[in-house]
Amino acid sequence: MTKASLAAASVTPDMPPPRIKEFPAKEINGWPVFGLTIAGLLAGPALTVVGLANVGSDAGLAAGLITAGVLVLLAAIVVSSGLVAVAPGEARVIQLLGRYKGTVRTPGLRCVLPFTQKTRISTRIRNHETGIAKVNDADGNPIEISAVVVWQVEDTAVAQFAVDDFVEFVAFQAETAVRHIAGSYPYDSTEPGRLSLRENADEITARMSAEIADRVASAGVRIIESRITRLAYAPEIAQAMLRRQQAGAVVAARQRIVEGAVGMVEAALARLDEHDVIDLDEERKAAMVSNLLVVLCGDRDVQPVVNTGSLYQ
């Protein structure tokens, strides 16, 4: 493992492994059961009414019809309690007397065990945008940072039973990871090979996604992507840092100009020597180099002076 990986591993909390994993619940197509339930709800009262109508003529038949009507009605009510409608992009976590009995992910009308608790959990892709956090970067400069996290529930059983509220858990862990990443790297860096928040956005967001994924894995959540949406110096130092960046840009530009000017002077002297255009001593070469550097490196137009005499006058 690299130093960065070791550092990330050292700050990621050691979450306990989940005790329950998702598995499919026992289910059948709910439409035939729904039809039987409707038939039972209609047949039960009908048998009861017929039985009551025959109380005077045949007491035994009337008692049998009334009993059958009540039993059919009760059976229809019991069976109907197992019906559940599952919409696309959601799942139902099934519990019977507090015990996990599986998860229904098949969309449509399904039938499971009666008298079970059916908790709806969305499996759609969600976005969470962290608030603007004010933290100090690795150099101690106050910055403002926020990020958006794209996530999805991967294990409904873990999401339901491992944490109290998995949505709130993802929100807190994402903000914690964003704050940690912001404090682990400088906003801007002039050192070669050192990652910075501004210049190495892809590497930083990849590490941030990995850290958030490690933090929310115990809640049955999968991180799809995370991106920094806001990154700026805090208002109290923004002007000072802007002047510093401008000064750094001026210095970098001057370095490029000087490097280019030196190369052009070297090329000019080499061409003169190669084609034997003129023979210059060291003093005249130094004067020529000085004049060329002034012309090439100056930030204002140079006024030429025409020499009408000889080279040495």
Residue pairs with C-beta under 8 A, 6 or more apart in sequence:
1 9
4 207
7 184
8 207
8 210
8 211
8 214
11 180
11 211
12 211
12 214
12 215
13 215
15 215
15 217
15 218
16 218
17 218
18 155
18 157
18 158
18 161
18 162
18 218
18 220
19 161
19 162
20 100
20 157
20 158
20 161
20 162
21 155
21 157
21 158
22 102
22 103
22 155
22 156
22 157
22 158
22 220
23 102
23 103
23 157
24 102
24 103
24 104
24 105
25 92
25 94
25 101
25 102
25 103
25 104
25 112
26 101
26 102
26 112
26 113
27 102
27 104
27 106
27 110
27 111
27 112
28 110
28 111
29 108
29 109
29 110
29 111
30 83
30 84
30 85
30 108
30 109
30 110
30 111
31 109
33 79
33 82
33 83
33 111
34 80
34 83
34 109
34 111
36 76
36 79
37 76
37 79
37 80
37 83
38 76
39 76
40 72
40 73
40 75
40 76
40 79
41 73
41 76
41 77
41 80
43 69
43 72
44 69
44 70
44 71
44 72
44 73
44 74
44 76
45 69
45 73
46 69
47 65
47 66
47 68
47 69
47 72
48 65
48 66
48 69
48 70
48 73
49 69
50 65
50 69
51 61
51 62
51 63
51 64
51 65
51 66
51 67
51 68
51 69
52 62
52 66
53 62
54 61
54 62
54 65
55 62
78 114
78 115
79 111
79 114
81 114
81 115
81 116
82 111
82 112
82 113
82 114
82 115
82 116
83 109
83 110
83 111
84 92
84 104
84 109
84 110
84 111
84 112
84 118
85 108
85 109
85 110
86 92
86 104
86 105
86 106
86 107
86 108
86 109
86 110
87 107
88 107
89 122
89 123
89 124
90 120
90 121
90 122
90 123
90 124
91 103
91 104
91 105
91 120
91 121
91 123
91 153
91 156
92 103
92 104
92 110
92 112
92 118
92 119
92 120
92 121
93 100
93 103
93 118
93 119
93 121
93 156
93 157
93 160
94 100
94 101
94 102
94 103
94 104
94 112
94 113
94 116
94 117
94 118
95 101
95 116
95 117
95 118
95 119
96 113
96 115
96 116
96 117
100 157
100 161
101 112
101 113
101 116
103 156
103 157
104 110
104 112
104 118
105 123
112 118
119 160
121 153
121 156
121 159
121 160
122 153
123 152
123 153
123 156
124 152
125 150
125 151
125 152
125 224
126 150
126 151
126 152
127 148
127 149
127 150
128 148
128 149
128 151
128 170
128 171
128 174
129 146
129 147
129 148
129 149
129 229
130 146
130 147
130 148
130 149
130 171
130 174
130 175
130 178
131 146
131 175
132 144
132 145
132 146
132 230
133 144
133 145
133 146
133 175
133 178
133 179
133 182
134 142
134 143
134 144
134 234
135 142
135 143
135 145
135 179
135 182
135 183
136 142
136 143
136 183
137 143
137 182
137 183
137 185
137 186
137 187
137 197
138 183
138 184
138 185
138 186
139 186
139 187
141 186
141 187
141 233
141 234
141 237
141 241
142 233
142 234
142 236
142 237
143 182
143 187
143 197
143 231
143 232
143 233
143 234
144 230
144 231
144 232
144 233
144 234
145 178
145 182
145 197
145 228
145 230
145 231
146 178
146 228
146 229
146 230
147 174
147 178
147 205
147 208
147 226
147 227
147 228
147 229
148 226
148 227
148 229
149 170
149 174
149 212
149 223
149 225
149 226
150 223
150 224
150 225
150 226
151 170
151 216
151 221
151 222
151 223
151 224
152 221
152 222
152 224
153 159
153 166
153 220
153 221
153 222
154 220
154 221
154 222
155 220
156 220
157 220
158 218
158 219
158 220
159 166
159 219
159 220
159 221
160 166
162 218
162 219
162 220
163 169
163 218
163 219
166 219
166 220
166 221
169 216
169 219
169 221
170 216
170 219
170 221
173 212
173 215
173 216
174 212
174 215
174 216
174 226
176 215
177 208
177 211
177 212
177 215
178 208
180 211
181 204
181 207
181 208
181 211
182 197
185 195
185 196
185 197
185 200
185 204
186 194
186 196
186 197
187 196
187 197
187 198
187 231
187 233
187 241
188 196
188 197
188 198
188 199
188 245
189 195
189 196
189 199
190 248
195 203
195 204
197 204
197 228
197 231
198 231
201 228
204 228
205 226
205 227
205 228
208 226
208 228
209 223
209 225
209 226
212 223
212 226
213 222
213 223
216 223
232 238
233 241
254 297
257 296
257 297
258 297
260 296
261 292
261 293
261 296
261 297
262 293
264 292
264 296
265 289
265 292
265 293
265 296
268 288
268 292
269 285
269 288
269 289
271 277
272 278
272 280
280 288
284 311
294 302
295 302
307 313
